[in-house]
């Protein structure tokens, strides 16, 4: 990804970021867009006073993989797994 201009111009290796996320937990990179959509905008999060970092920490600690699967499949037309959504919100 090419970012910035002039003296602040830089390249971000998105492939390396994806590999780092996948090394933490399988499927985590595919779940990030769904997590971002579910938790709200960057300025006003849907979870008051929790932020995106806490949501990512909950997702990283998912040992069963149900939350990662939920967020990865959030954009599918299939019906969402409400149990996984409830588990995430309560976490």
Secondary structure by P-SEA (a helix, b strand, c coil): cccccccccccccaaaaaaaaaaaccccccaaaaaaaaaccccccccccccaaaaaaaaaacccaaaaaaaaacccccccaaaaaaaaaac
